[in-house]
Amino acid sequence: MNEKYKAVFDFFTKEQGYEEVDGVAFYREIFPYNENRGELHEDFSHPNAIYLYHDADWCRLRRRIMLNDEWEADYNSFVKDSELALCSGLVYRKRANKLQNAQQMNALIFDLDEVGDDEIRTIELRWNVEPEHLRSIPRPTFTVLSGTGLHLYYVFDKPIDLYPNIKLQLKQLKYDLTFRIWEYKSTSQEKNIQYQSINQSFRMVGSKNSKGDGEIVRAFRTGGKVSLDWLNRYTEPQNCVNLNRPFKPTQITLPEAKERYPEWYRRVIVEGQKKPKKWAINEKVHGSDPWALYHWWMKQVPQVLGGHRYYYLMCMAIYACKCDVPKKQLIRDMNEIFDKVAAVQHKNPLTRADMKSALEAYDKEYYDTSIREIEYWAGFQIEKNKRNGRKQSEHLRADYWVNEKGRPSANVCRQNREIALEYMREQGEIKGRPKGSGTATYVVAEWRSQHPEGRKADCIRETGLSKPTVYKWWEAKELYYSKYVLEKDMMQLSWKEMQSE
């Protein structure tokens, strides 16, 4: 028994006298509506809890439905004293604990690492403070000793139906409360906050913590059941959950959507395909590598923090799925970088079992994972392309040729030559610019490209440039926007680089 675990255990039992709850009763209270064996509700009116247990014979995790009448026997066979058993606070239709199958939330669960004697006393004090207080923490229904940390279970007085927009709102609520609960040197000795999905599974009560010293995961009743309105009082107004908004309200009418988004209208309305469409990321990659984004993520290992190694691998699986990288290739790549990720310093070792678990994120339900979520999970910031409030096409067209001062842009953006030419013609750039504008090179070169047999005198007369200027740039075909552009990729050069040619 490690010191932190013992300190919290003694505080709960000897000082506070909290009631310890065994695993069978613990999960019966959280999931009171599980089906009995043989029941089959095809309308999904009775979703069930699903847990994962370690199958020693096959050396892998297996899923199992938590049936009401067989729970005690199953608990003793698959969970009690198991090296690894996991369960979330959600109930599911079908037989897989995927977020897309989640039907109701019975409990909202938070993970808090590195909690010792000082931290648990601070947490206990903040449980007794009103929600309006800045540092207050909602008192959980159960507090579970996971080994070196705590799992805070907020069991709802009635299950929350997980409509699409409710899932998103609950995710924001959980992120907000995680930031409130997890405070370095006050409620945790771990500096890096770990943000987790509402579908995250946690070590089950009665199992062993294989990453620690083999401590038994224990649960204590520290409060009563909670309501969603009560939890909303602890979060920012914009992150509260509104059950009256199960779906995002549309901003346009269906006829307008048909006109503005014909492909969406055909796919969703006409053909009835309700599932979100995968982002065609390969079509947006510049260059010959269709997996460029995936390969970029593999190079971010130096930024990985100790408490985020598992989530880095999980995000690697997400990027692989986004970029259409075959799963076999993902497994090979993950095996290659595993030792580098595992070498990141942390109190708990990263195991191959963690890698196998991370591979489950290779699933279409993660197609729409946002950069913000990946930043939460990975623990570091991802630099975003700046477009100054413009759409990509507008940004590339505007910045390709001139900057705000009317001079050639120092940061030449990549885009195809046709767009650049079209933009130049629209702006009248091919007719020349006033003297001193810094574009004489282009004017002469462009005139010569349009008049292969033209004379210098004709160029002077038609462009309005001076004789010395035309003579100076007459042979500069390879500079700026001329035949050089058609033969080489000028877009990769800066203005200064082109001047030095």
Secondary structure, DSSP 8 states (H G I E B T S, - for coil): --HHHHHHHHIIIIIS--EEE-HHHHHHHH-TT---TT---TT--S-B-EEEEEETTTTEEEEEE--TTTHHHHIIIIITT-S-EEE-SEEESSSS--GGGEEEEEEEEEEE-S--HHHHHHHHHHHTS-TTSTT-----SEEEE-SSSEEEEEEEEEEEE--HHHHHHHHHHHHHHHHHH--BTTTBS--S-----TT--EE-TTSB-TTTT--B-EEEE-S--B-HHHHHTTS-GGG---TT-SS---SS-HHHHHHH-HHHIIIIIIS---S-----GGGG--SS-TTHHHHHHHTTGGG--GGGHHHHHHHHHHHHHHTT--HHHHHHHHHHHHHHHHTS--SS---HHHHHHHGGG-SGGGTT--HHHHHHHHSS-------TT--HHHHHHHHHHB-TTSSB-SS-----HHHHHHHHHHHTGGG---TTSS-HHHHHHHHHHH-TT--HHHHHHHH---HHHHHHHTT-TTSSSSHHHHHS-GGGS-HHHHHT-
